[in-house]
Amino acid sequence: MLKQSLQQKLQQKLSPQQIQLMKLLQVPVAALEQRIKEELEANPALEEGQEELADADDYAQETEDTAAQDDLDLSDYLDDDDFPYYKTQISNQGVDEEQRSMPLSAGTSFHESLLAQIGLGSFTEEQAGLARHLIGNLDEDGYLMRDLASVVDDLAFSQGIETTEEALEEVLSLVQRFDPAGVGARDLRECLLIQLWRRSKSPEVLAAIELLEKYFEEFTRKHYDKIQRRMGLDDEMLRKVVQEILHLNPRPGGSMSHTDRSAQTIIPDFLLLVEEGKLELSLNSKNAPELRVSKTYADMLEGFAHNKEQADKSQKEAVLFVKQKLDAARWFIDAIRQRQETLMAVMGTILELQRAYFLSGDERDLRPMILKDVADIVGLDISTVSRVANSKYIETPYGTFLLKSFFSESLSTESGEEVSTREVKKILLDCISGENKKKPLTDEKLAEILKGHGYNIARRTVAKYREQLGIAVARLRKSL
């Protein structure tokens, strides 16, 4: 039975312009130039040049005047059955989908270098095929992380090659003779041993081989006293043996690869000058490109309007195409302008909230600040502020920093003062940097030092901050 009823629904949808703005906001200045170049190539109605906003306004006004004068209703074309709505859409990606790419430098790759060495060895044709397969299974650090039984199964099912683990073991031992020393190892211990076996058999090297073969677990835990006692080494000999091992390369593949990701130069989105107690903030010029709507395309649309009566199907297609490109150009220019305004608004608020820090450059002047603090002042959503903070850099007289680094939680001192956790981490880092490496400071001792500075922090909190700083526990920081 059919029923008729009234319903009220509240929905919120993002327009294509808002989606475009959100994507542009999270793009750093280094990638913005490439994004604009792609848009220029894809949209002939968009051009580089000055007075882009004026041209866009002129286009909008001319379009309105022409439509009023000649009574041209473009909806006639947009509603044409020959052009369904879905054909006017070009983006099928999600709102939150990020597109990140990083250029690779040209050259010989790590695996290509190893494959070239097969021809220099004494391999049979069958062994050469197995060697190529093993090299293809090495990771970028040069390790074979799969067991030989799995490799045997792969060869049987994917290539129809029957072999044994013993045959693969023999070929692997030959691959392990390739340069750089250590490639083809199945774990760190084997990688280090391969490198030691190639060295001259001095007393230190022989002792290092024995240490890794018998006491590798104790070595990783830095139980030097136990190793020294069991191997009967004096202090000087133990120091030489440990140094011999520490000078080995744990990532042989990384030292050989010529196709590593190229080092990315940080291009700041903001420039800050500090002069006589005044902060002068500006956008990087690449953040403010000069774009305009093509006058040629605007005139073309006007010409179509004058010849409405003679318009046939092909001309309708041309009208639709031109209007889409002009609208896309206007939206893109407007999105770039809104991006600039949003960036300046967010960074300006951060400057005000952290004014003391930007005047002095001392991390101890950083105030506790979270995304919500900035979002409330600017009047933007927290997610929008996060998009800006996570990918933008500012160049200051004290260095170039990621905006995200200025945000931190608050912590109360014994006097009740609110301070930034960044300040506590800075003191913690200074303490560890100046410690005696033979007797590094434990978390308990670090907690006592911080209490002496007025920060009543528990040992587990000190451990959390230490881990966030990427610092190992005291036992692993110990050196001979």
Steps between C-alpha positions, in 0.01 A plus 500: 500500500638838399525777759564867463698682770709810562855474626764752602866418451806704588795431272834664451685460172824648376489680169766428236657838584528411870651162417753669274590751774549226759735314266696815421530587871689182582739545207834655606655774292748253349212307341273799429704609199463156343128496581453835325700380202274196471191722512641730232563203274156349561299822471567725199270765651754559779805713430797643684493875536414795718160636601351155505221602737404796282488279192283249682259773605496638144415156368218457750359844421527455123328164523212652698466798264505280191245263644271790585544668164455200275280296730748208491414237755793260533284265700342408165828340412580363844160328513537351153449124505815457296708618798416309819623653824758233569687591180584842645689349796872435480594412861417163646725519805396523864500826690771390741714317248852638494725481199863499593788440266870533537738520203761230451845569369608314190785251516587136563285344768625279779348186349632584153852528642471157657360346182796639305738316734351161407688513171827550688461184710539133421129418470350224290196595294271339755676672792483835324121465475476414869729792588277743308198372689676533837613854419144587407394392850751726679354805672641851453742447791648191332340235725331175393201505733336182362602148593645282226213249521256775393729600216512137382119491494486830309732370233298181464156665477578825318778396262482122494861472618574212734789548740597422858583706807857368483540629143360839600729510803800447272389778264426732793852450633629618160268805503628585847844554342363791295570862582423670725594254773201376697240468223296181496505461878190363670539699821720768656735249662574327169541838327766612749678163489521508118677835523740379771589184303628722218734695727856416591505252785645727770447408868222762525317362194528139620368602842216694335402191295497289817293761682234512226487123462469423872381813680298700247194525730716633785663748261166643386405551865841656575581249772870577460596373846360155426673491156831615647487236772408212268751588228778593739562844346660796672340845482717621210444188289124511564490862387686415177271203425185704555631783283583247228135388495355849527692606187320237291206592277164357617327616178730401209226556241450861607867583442491370143168619363515784247123519477430602857239766539662830430552732791212740516592864552258664739339803339332716766141608447547805725784746552541675837715804567564626853610862511505720810244291683262482203394186318457529123328200343475440127407216268760339282453645150434149366197490728348797316514414127358739242215331315216631286208380293570484128347800320492294182267244653279770652467665155430160348205448733369844410522409131295188563236713670461723191451195277249320716246465220746322271631271777510135403600195703873553455469863612307389807789272585740789454291724729496235770873443471587872513271568795642206696856616441422861592321394817786268594751783444300738719464237773870421495602867519255556784630190682858629473389836641314336788802281565720807539252665735464186712875449524558860610214486751627180663865605505412849625313346794793272580730804501279679750468199728874427489623858473754464782661202329523663157663806654761304695537168317529325837292181517440566869279791394259272313152512652269197518289509184269249335316504168175602666659821634581614147175372350289694754677828424508463121147363483595190304448131559775315689553272199572805282760631746649150514535493119696823516717407800596150382661595171613864513836647597604846616845653457606699807829659610546192721444235233228346285229315693188295434195682637399185684810534719355811667208303642537325835303395804517691828670397823476658845810582707518486878412871507185433295635661181386352169798411279540318170612139490748615236684689774524186712622294204767762429634472856482121476696504173765732649542270800548191283734680260728601789493169688797273561463237228674241717230553765194635319213650697211268579137611472483523880803729509358714218173534694697623801684757288172629355354526849798715588392733218149519643335237277332234711498221240474128562758255368255349249433849360873554459518167316216609269671832416832320447339258255332790315846655460628172354749442785580148620498384861809561715640147453498534119659846516797365689836505325843363595 
